[in-house]
Amino acid sequence: MIRNFWLGVHRPGVTRYQPSVADTTVRAFLAEGRGRLWLRGPSGSGKTSLRFEHAPDVRRAGRLCGELHLLGHSSSVPAETRRLTFAVELSRSLGLEQLPWKDLLATCVRERAVVFVDEVSSLRDRHPTGPIRPDDEPLLELAEAGVDLILLTMDEPEALGWPRELPVTPIWKEDLDAAAVAALVAPLARSEELAAEVMAQVGGNPVLLQRVCVMLLKRPASSLADVVAELTTDLDPFLIEIEWSVRTGLGDPEARQAWIRAIGAWEALVESGPPDSESPAVDTLRRLGLLRPGAPLSAPPCGLFLSRFDRGWCRRIRETA
Amino acid sequence: MMFPPGASYHPSMDFGPAAPDFLHDDPLVLWGPAGAGKTWRAESLARRASATRTVWRTRCASYDGTSEDGLWAFIVGDLEAQCPKFAATSAPPGLERSNAALDRVTDVAEAVRVLWLIDDLDRLDRSLWYDFSRSLRAPMDQLASRGGEGGLKFLITLRRHPTRVSLGAYGSPLNQGERQRLDAFGETGLRQLLEAANLADSPELQHGLREAVGNTVGALHRAVHGVAAEGGDRSLLAEPVVLQRWFSSTLAEWHRAFEVPVPLTSATARTGFLDAALIDLGEGRRADPDLLDELTALGIADFGTKGLVPSTLVRLFCDERRARG
């Protein structure tokens, strides 16, 4: 049975997948591209689901394909242990016998392997002090050797110390339209009207879309307003506040000012609508997922965020600055 | 049959509404304050799951170290003792300890369907929350990427809101799947508790119990047990001295928590000690979010109202803190 909605990661053959613009980019890269594809999206935007959707196709097409999930707690682990761990995981994922590291790299290049790498943001924890180097980070060594990589992450390359410039493809299901949502909530009455209202509330945010629809389908007697009210109180109520607090708590005046500016930009948006121009503050809001990555500035933000992170919330945040 | 307060789970303890159907493939996180019945509910779910899955249990409160390597050694030793199939696996030598352990988890879960109950994850040292919760996502995804329903399901219990625990843990299963908040114990469940203790149910008794000790099943169970042991005299619920006796272990745990500073992430509090938040809330002010979070986890503050739990027991504790200066 294909499940319309699920919470968590999409599973091929179990849950129905909703493609987005990023899927087109991935397909084009797999068909023609060589090098590195850097896919960036906030938590819950569907990065892992995208990997699950495409990696099996690559294998079915007969191409050597690996999937790695970086763990971040390795900064104190010797580089040699890190490389061995990486090599074992990569060999296993590619379905190869364990090879010496140099041979493994050569095989990947020769066979035109493609490797999906999830949780690339872990590089920040693996190398907290600065730019990464190939002799200290096997992922970069893999890249420098010329292996095709699809990198899934929340961050820009430079924020993780990646030493080369790379174009960034944002992940967001901004092209998911109300008709697609209507098909998915079809068991409910007035599904078309409902879908349009749901889209206004979730603004294309995949994780919120899942949460709203799962709640509606589980409790058909509930109205969208009930569901939204419930989600507004349970919508990771501390998420943004904590992120902000942590950064101000670091005692870095520059970071503190950047966050104050970002909150100011959000407050202006809540009061007067979308901003006129791009800025570092707007970029911070995109990184948090408060604004849609890749969407034009004029695109309306998610209604749920506007309700939860309202004027009162902005005021409280500023008071504690 | 009435079990003593703090007793391990027994099927006859399935008070309250039936546990929800949860055996689809996403992680389930149960969260709520101390005494909310998370472990009972988790064990009840695990019992049902055991018909089709091998159940592993990791009791995080049993690990009192602060090293991540030590935590993985503890987990591996524990799983080896519980599961012969896990004990029979091995990982290539020389790997990072977490990867080696997770490789073994994946190996077993691929062969047999596993429910991994991780109880009280946030009773681990705070420095371990982030890395540990993130690590858990890797085997789950690895199995799921191979198609089908996957062989590993997490059931995790927490005292704090999942976002608090997985702060920055972008790969954590805590920000996936279903999150159920357990807090107030319902009227039906309390009636069942009273029946099990051979006490006659009445609105007055239910009200008296909640007014005295709050709404969590742990506190209500302890109070019902106390009333039953004293011959059903509900007037005792209004006696602070009696509550002090019945809840001596709870009060002692609360006092211990107040002796240790809480790491602050914001600049809203001058001190990391919980007394500051108790004073703020007592005087109707907003408390620092980190301190409030700790009070909520202990069951002294209420997640919804962000104020003190309005019970005789909490007032009694506040008086004791004031008396200690």
Interface residues (C-beta under 8 A of the other chain):
Chain A: R3 W6 L7 G8 V9 R11 P12 G13 V14 S43 G44 T48 R51 F52 A55 P56 E67 H69 L71 G72 H73 S74 V77 T81 R82 L84 T85 V88 E89 Q98 D118 E119 S121 S122 D125 M154 T233 D234 D236 P237 F238 L239 E241 I242 E243 S245 V246 T248 G249 T320
Chain B: H24 D25 D26 P27 E68 P92 G94 L95 E96 S98 N99 D131 R134 S135 R137 A138 M140 D141 Q142 A144 S145 G147 G148 E149 G150 H161 T163 R164 L167 G168 Y170 G171 P173 N175 Q176 G177 E178 R179 R181 L264 T265 S266 A267 T268 P289 D293 G304
